[in-house]
Amino acid sequence: MATRKPYGDTRLPRFIETRVLELKSNKTQAEIAAGAGFVNPNMISMIKSGSARLPIDRVPALARALEVDPRRLLQLAVEQWVGVTAARTFDEIFGTIVTLNEIAWLKELRDASDNSDPTLTTRARSSLRSIFGK
């Protein structure tokens, strides 16, 4: 019988797996699980494999344990719970969740433009995309 992985195609398992690997020299997976308040230390493995979804109430604690922005983790958890289409509906109604990293970019944009509310021109878009190799 094949192992069921109903959340394996969501973005959260890969995000968690990557972050656990990045923290490997500082924290064990069991320490991350304990920091997130999971009684079963295997819960992180289950989330990484896609066999379990992240309980919404564990998002803040797991974000601290993984040393990531809780807003970003919440985005990914909501996708698991309601699906990508419904998550986009949440964004449409409540506004897009802005991560701490995105807030830093916005602050820099405002500072660099002297708070002039610059229009996103074709040139500016091209310059920004080039930063990310696109």
C-alpha positions as protocol buffer text, in pm:
chain_id: "A"
residue {
  index: 1
  type: MET
  ca { x: 0 y: 0 z: 0 }
}
residue {
  index: 2
  type: ALA
  ca { x: 141 y: 339 z: -103 }
}
residue {
  index: 3
  type: THR
  ca { x: 194 y: 608 z: 158 }
}
residue {
  index: 4
  type: ARG
  ca { x: -65 y: 882 z: 123 }
}
residue {
  index: 5
  type: LYS
  ca { x: 80 y: 1232 z: 74 }
}
residue {
  index: 6
  type: PRO
  ca { x: -219 y: 1459 z: 18 }
}
residue {
  index: 7
  type: TYR
  ca { x: -18 y: 1779 z: 71 }
}
residue {
  index: 8
  type: GLY
  ca { x: 293 y: 1674 z: -121 }
}
residue {
  index: 9
  type: ASP
  ca { x: 210 y: 1900 z: -414 }
}
residue {
  index: 10
  type: THR
  ca { x: 185 y: 2217 z: -204 }
}
residue {
  index: 11
  type: ARG
  ca { x: 474 y: 2460 z: -161 }
}
residue {
  index: 12
  type: LEU
  ca { x: 501 y: 2420 z: 216 }
}
residue {
  index: 13
  type: PRO
  ca { x: 681 y: 2082 z: 230 }
}
residue {
  index: 14
  type: ARG
  ca { x: 967 y: 2208 z: 12 }
}
residue {
  index: 15
  type: PHE
  ca { x: 989 y: 2532 z: 210 }
}
residue {
  index: 16
  type: ILE
  ca { x: 1014 y: 2343 z: 541 }
}
residue {
  index: 17
  type: GLU
  ca { x: 1260 y: 2091 z: 401 }
}
residue {
  index: 18
  type: THR
  ca { x: 1487 y: 2366 z: 271 }
}
residue {
  index: 19
  type: ARG
  ca { x: 1476 y: 2558 z: 596 }
}
residue {
  index: 20
  type: VAL
  ca { x: 1548 y: 2250 z: 810 }
}
residue {
  index: 21
  type: LEU
  ca { x: 1852 y: 2182 z: 591 }
}
residue {
  index: 22
  type: GLU
  ca { x: 1968 y: 2543 z: 628 }
}
residue {
  index: 23
  type: LEU
  ca { x: 1943 y: 2516 z: 1007 }
}
residue {
  index: 24
  type: LYS
  ca { x: 2101 y: 2170 z: 1026 }
}
residue {
  index: 25
  type: SER
  ca { x: 2430 y: 2298 z: 1173 }
}
residue {
  index: 26
  type: ASN
  ca { x: 2245 y: 2485 z: 1451 }
}
residue {
  index: 27
  type: LYS
  ca { x: 1932 y: 2281 z: 1530 }
}
residue {
  index: 28
  type: THR
  ca { x: 1813 y: 1926 z: 1492 }
}
residue {
  index: 29
  type: GLN
  ca { x: 1477 y: 1851 z: 1342 }
}
residue {
  index: 30
  type: ALA
  ca { x: 1367 y: 1725 z: 1684 }
}
residue {
  index: 31
  type: GLU
  ca { x: 1465 y: 2061 z: 1838 }
}
residue {
  index: 32
  type: ILE
  ca { x: 1265 y: 2242 z: 1571 }
}
residue {
  index: 33
  type: ALA
  ca { x: 964 y: 2021 z: 1640 }
}
residue {
  index: 34
  type: ALA
  ca { x: 993 y: 2081 z: 2015 }
}
residue {
  index: 35
  type: GLY
  ca { x: 1030 y: 2456 z: 1958 }
}
residue {
  index: 36
  type: ALA
  ca { x: 711 y: 2450 z: 1754 }
}
residue {
  index: 37
  type: GLY
  ca { x: 529 y: 2269 z: 2034 }
}
residue {
  index: 38
  type: PHE
  ca { x: 483 y: 1938 z: 1855 }
}
residue {
  index: 39
  type: VAL
  ca { x: 458 y: 1647 z: 2097 }
}
residue {
  index: 40
  type: ASN
  ca { x: 556 y: 1407 z: 1818 }
}
residue {
  index: 41
  type: PRO
  ca { x: 904 y: 1505 z: 1690 }
}
residue {
  index: 42
  type: ASN
  ca { x: 822 y: 1318 z: 1369 }
}
residue {
  index: 43
  type: MET
  ca { x: 562 y: 1583 z: 1279 }
}
residue {
  index: 44
  type: ILE
  ca { x: 822 y: 1789 z: 1093 }
}
residue {
  index: 45
  type: SER
  ca { x: 905 y: 1485 z: 877 }
}
residue {
  index: 46
  type: MET
  ca { x: 535 y: 1432 z: 810 }
}
residue {
  index: 47
  type: ILE
  ca { x: 491 y: 1795 z: 701 }
}
residue {
  index: 48
  type: LYS
  ca { x: 807 y: 1782 z: 486 }
}
residue {
  index: 49
  type: SER
  ca { x: 684 y: 1467 z: 311 }
}
residue {
  index: 50
  type: GLY
  ca { x: 338 y: 1611 z: 247 }
}
residue {
  index: 51
  type: SER
  ca { x: 161 y: 1345 z: 451 }
}
residue {
  index: 52
  type: ALA
  ca { x: 45 y: 1601 z: 711 }
}
residue {
  index: 53
  type: ARG
  ca { x: -46 y: 1966 z: 685 }
}
residue {
  index: 54
  type: LEU
  ca { x: 74 y: 2234 z: 920 }
}
residue {
  index: 55
  type: PRO
  ca { x: -190 y: 2321 z: 1180 }
}
residue {
  index: 56
  type: ILE
  ca { x: -263 y: 2693 z: 1152 }
}
residue {
  index: 57
  type: ASP
  ca { x: -224 y: 2740 z: 1528 }
}
residue {
  index: 58
  type: ARG
  ca { x: 134 y: 2609 z: 1507 }
}
residue {
  index: 59
  type: VAL
  ca { x: 241 y: 2869 z: 1248 }
}
residue {
  index: 60
  type: PRO
  ca { x: 378 y: 3130 z: 1494 }
}
residue {
  index: 61
  type: ALA
  ca { x: 576 y: 2877 z: 1700 }
}
residue {
  index: 62
  type: LEU
  ca { x: 710 y: 2691 z: 1397 }
}
residue {
  index: 63
  type: ALA
  ca { x: 809 y: 3021 z: 1235 }
}
residue {
  index: 64
  type: ARG
  ca { x: 1013 y: 3105 z: 1545 }
}
residue {
  index: 65
  type: ALA
  ca { x: 1167 y: 2757 z: 1552 }
}
residue {
  index: 66
  type: LEU
  ca { x: 1256 y: 2780 z: 1181 }
}
residue {
  index: 67
  type: GLU
  ca { x: 1363 y: 3144 z: 1215 }
}
residue {
  index: 68
  type: VAL
  ca { x: 1137 y: 3252 z: 929 }
}
residue {
  index: 69
  type: ASP
  ca { x: 877 y: 3521 z: 876 }
}
residue {
  index: 70
  type: PRO
  ca { x: 547 y: 3397 z: 1022 }
}
residue {
  index: 71
  type: ARG
  ca { x: 358 y: 3579 z: 747 }
}
residue {
  index: 72
  type: ARG
  ca { x: 533 y: 3374 z: 479 }
}
residue {
  index: 73
  type: LEU
  ca { x: 472 y: 3051 z: 668 }
}
residue {
  index: 74
  type: LEU
  ca { x: 106 y: 3146 z: 709 }
}
residue {
  index: 75
  type: GLN
  ca { x: 72 y: 3203 z: 334 }
}
residue {
  index: 76
  type: LEU
  ca { x: 198 y: 2853 z: 266 }
}
residue {
  index: 77
  type: ALA
  ca { x: -10 y: 2694 z: 543 }
}
residue {
  index: 78
  type: VAL
  ca { x: -329 y: 2861 z: 419 }
}
residue {
  index: 79
  type: GLU
  ca { x: -264 y: 2716 z: 72 }
}
residue {
  index: 80
  type: GLN
  ca { x: -252 y: 2370 z: 230 }
}
residue {
  index: 81
  type: TRP
  ca { x: -574 y: 2419 z: 421 }
}
residue {
  index: 82
  type: VAL
  ca { x: -791 y: 2586 z: 158 }
}
residue {
  index: 83
  type: GLY
  ca { x: -609 y: 2536 z: -172 }
}
residue {
  index: 84
  type: VAL
  ca { x: -432 y: 2784 z: -397 }
}
residue {
  index: 85
  type: THR
  ca { x: -752 y: 2922 z: -553 }
}
residue {
  index: 86
  type: ALA
  ca { x: -916 y: 2986 z: -216 }
}
residue {
  index: 87
  type: ALA
  ca { x: -591 y: 3133 z: -81 }
}
residue {
  index: 88
  type: ARG
  ca { x: -597 y: 3382 z: -369 }
}
residue {
  index: 89
  type: THR
  ca { x: -956 y: 3469 z: -273 }
}
residue {
  index: 90
  type: PHE
  ca { x: -836 y: 3541 z: 83 }
}
residue {
  index: 91
  type: ASP
  ca { x: -571 y: 3770 z: -68 }
}
residue {
  index: 92
  type: GLU
  ca { x: -834 y: 3945 z: -278 }
}
residue {
  index: 93
  type: ILE
  ca { x: -1061 y: 4007 z: 19 }
}
residue {
  index: 94
  type: PHE
  ca { x: -810 y: 4075 z: 297 }
}
residue {
  index: 95
  type: GLY
  ca { x: -517 y: 4196 z: 89 }
}
residue {
  index: 96
  type: THR
  ca { x: -197 y: 4017 z: 10 }
}
residue {
  index: 97
  type: ILE
  ca { x: 7 y: 3915 z: 310 }
}
residue {
  index: 98
  type: VAL
  ca { x: 325 y: 4121 z: 294 }
}
residue {
  index: 99
  type: THR
  ca { x: 630 y: 3952 z: 443 }
}
residue {
  index: 100
  type: LEU
  ca { x: 891 y: 4127 z: 654 }
}
residue {
  index: 101
  type: ASN
  ca { x: 1138 y: 4097 z: 365 }
}
residue {
  index: 102
  type: GLU
  ca { x: 889 y: 4261 z: 129 }
}
residue {
  index: 103
  type: ILE
  ca { x: 832 y: 4540 z: 381 }
}
residue {
  index: 104
  type: ALA
  ca { x: 1207 y: 4605 z: 383 }
}
residue {
  index: 105
  type: TRP
  ca { x: 1204 y: 4630 z: 1 }
}
residue {
  index: 106
  type: LEU
  ca { x: 912 y: 4873 z: 17 }
}
residue {
  index: 107
  type: LYS
  ca { x: 1085 y: 5090 z: 277 }
}
residue {
  index: 108
  type: GLU
  ca { x: 1397 y: 5103 z: 61 }
}
residue {
  index: 109
  type: LEU
  ca { x: 1189 y: 5191 z: -247 }
}
residue {
  index: 110
  type: ARG
  ca { x: 1024 y: 5475 z: -58 }
}
residue {
  index: 111
  type: ASP
  ca { x: 1356 y: 5601 z: 74 }
}
residue {
  index: 112
  type: ALA
  ca { x: 1527 y: 5578 z: -265 }
}
residue {
  index: 113
  type: SER
  ca { x: 1241 y: 5763 z: -434 }
}
residue {
  index: 114
  type: ASP
  ca { x: 1210 y: 6028 z: -161 }
}
residue {
  index: 115
  type: ASN
  ca { x: 857 y: 5899 z: -102 }
}
residue {
  index: 116
  type: SER
  ca { x: 751 y: 6017 z: -446 }
}
residue {
  index: 117
  type: ASP
  ca { x: 522 y: 5718 z: -516 }
}
residue {
  index: 118
  type: PRO
  ca { x: 703 y: 5627 z: -838 }
}
residue {
  index: 119
  type: THR
  ca { x: 520 y: 5462 z: -1125 }
}
residue {
  index: 120
  type: LEU
  ca { x: 643 y: 5116 z: -1219 }
}
residue {
  index: 121
  type: THR
  ca { x: 777 y: 5189 z: -1566 }
}
residue {
  index: 122
  type: THR
  ca { x: 890 y: 4930 z: -1816 }
}
residue {
  index: 123
  type: ARG
  ca { x: 1251 y: 5026 z: -1745 }
}
residue {
  index: 124
  type: ALA
  ca { x: 1208 y: 5000 z: -1367 }
}
residue {
  index: 125
  type: ARG
  ca { x: 1032 y: 4663 z: -1401 }
}
residue {
  index: 126
  type: SER
  ca { x: 1312 y: 4537 z: -1624 }
}
residue {
  index: 127
  type: SER
  ca { x: 1577 y: 4657 z: -1377 }
}
residue {
  index: 128
  type: LEU
  ca { x: 1401 y: 4492 z: -1085 }
}
residue {
  index: 129
  type: ARG
  ca { x: 1354 y: 4164 z: -1270 }
}
residue {
  index: 130
  type: SER
  ca { x: 1721 y: 4163 z: -1370 }
}
residue {
  index: 131
  type: ILE
  ca { x: 1817 y: 4157 z: -1000 }
}
residue {
  index: 132
  type: PHE
  ca { x: 1648 y: 3817 z: -985 }
}
residue {
  index: 133
  type: GLY
  ca { x: 1791 y: 3693 z: -1314 }
}
residue {
  index: 134
  type: LYS
  ca { x: 1468 y: 3721 z: -1510 }
}
